[in-house]
Amino acid sequence: MYEIFVLPTAQRDLDKLEGSAFARIIKKVRGLTGEPRPAGCLKLTGEEGYRLRVGDHRVLYRIDDQSKRVYLYRIKHRKDAYS
């Protein structure tokens, strides 16, 4: 099992979300504890990490396989996620 760590930037992004989007994202993030590279996730090309699509939002995260940790660093709307 992997541990999830929410970095301060991702926490601020989560705090801005509305109820239904927040619930969907939390459900997907909890799934990362069992499988940090689920079907549909993509490895980022411009930087280290992965992208998970949740509706119109993108969860950006890094994986540390040695310590079994997943670090969430951004949760953004798709139009803002890669800028």
Secondary structure as UniProt FT lines:
FT   STRAND          3..6
FT   HELIX           8..15
FT   HELIX           19..31
FT   TURN            32..34
FT   TURN            39..40
FT   STRAND          42..43
FT   STRAND          50..54
FT   TURN            55..56
FT   STRAND          57..64
FT   TURN            65..68
FT   STRAND          69..77
FT   TURN            78..82
//
